[in-house]
């Protein structure tokens, strides 16, 4: 479409939304940040209304009222039917002549890959995995938690650590230092006191995510139970990646496996090194790499892919964000 094309990139997660407007030659015209995007909690219309203020700020700053293409990578777009529903809602806003909606994990993948080819595993509050090839083929999982076969992520790890700590303290399970380190994080004397505090919300439920770094620290100190939990997380990450690589016929090709989300981006040696060892055994051609680039970069690159931008434009855009 040439350099006149404009892309509106949206990366909308549960806690925040980033928007960027870029030209087809890789220049960023405007950016904006807004609140989280949670259609399951507030409904599609309300969630998209929340996006509108952020998008409008970016369009106004760029001196535009609409663009050539909208590339939106959205949290909670877990099934194709949800992507279509959200795409219809965005088309109704008339922000762009065309609209593509993908799950937000695709933004991590494209941000870390030099072309639309590879696999990404995101381990943040939950866990998810997607893969793609330049021909448009994709691999994905529902990623709805245990009901869809998933295990781990920050929330799941904290729950697993509490499970083992509780059983160790009351005698149902093997001893573990977690029964000391988890309550100590909140200044409490026992797991019983911690469970009571969480139940009565003296410790807000959302603070449970603070227990995941405690789990990793306890594993690093050599506790066998904590180490087993961390190694199980590595197994889950590699299992998803290998399945995605297999579905896309990429096992025999050198392929990037991008690791994103707070748990993986923290680069805990016991987790990330174990992932690298397992991948070397099960997918020797895979090239694991932690992604720390802003996910909105990935949404923008997917938009440039759509409008047929040159590789030089993509590198220019990447340089802007990596700087």
Secondary structure, 3 states (H helix, E strand, C coil): CCCCCEEEEEEECCCEEEEEEEECCCCEEEEEEEECCCHHHHCHHHHHHHHHHHHHHHHHHHCCCCEEEEEEEECCCCCHHHHHHHHHHHHCCCCEEEEEEEECHHHHHHHHCCCCCEEEEEECCCEEEEEECCCCCEEECCCCCHHHCCCCHHHHHHHHHHHHHHHHHHCCCCCCCHHHHHHHHCCCCCHHHHHHHHHCCCCCHHHHHHHHHHHHHHHHCCCHHHHHHHHHHHHHHHHHHHHHHHHCCCCCCCEEEEEECHHHHCCCHHHHHHHHHHHHHHCCCEEEEECCCCHHHHHHHHHHHHHCCCHHHHHHHHHHHHC
